[in-house]
Amino acid sequence: MNILNPLPDLLSFASFAPLLLRLVIGFYFLEQFSTIINTKYISKVDIKIKSIFKYIIGIKTIATIALIIGFYTQIAVLILITLTIIDIILEKKAHEIKKTKIQLYAFVLVILLSLLFTGAGFFSIDLPL
């Protein structure tokens, strides 16, 4: 026996969910960048790694802006998933990861995976095929 949806009219707004997820995770990453830059974390990094670190921040920034505006959303999500997993590995190696940060990374990865499978949603440059 199938149960009917009690509010079927709301299903027409289903494409707003990816839009909200895109905006929330995009502004989270932008806030994370401003925290990294304001704490002068870059100056603490070894000189050999500093150029690589700047490229990674640049790639993350471009992917985040693309995610917010909905331009090549799934490609941007794949880049952000990869870089988030690298962040987790590096923090685990440095023993700087806490339980609350693991939970935050889990939420971030779940939101990114959801966007990977659902697409960009409303108000995006990407068009579903």
Secondary structure as GFF3:
##gff-version 3
##sequence-region A 1 129
A	DSSP	three_ten_helix	8	13	.	.	.	ID=ss1
A	DSSP	alpha_helix	16	38	.	.	.	ID=ss2
A	DSSP	alpha_helix	41	44	.	.	.	ID=ss3
A	DSSP	alpha_helix	47	69	.	.	.	ID=ss4
A	DSSP	alpha_helix	73	93	.	.	.	ID=ss5
A	DSSP	alpha_helix	99	118	.	.	.	ID=ss6
###
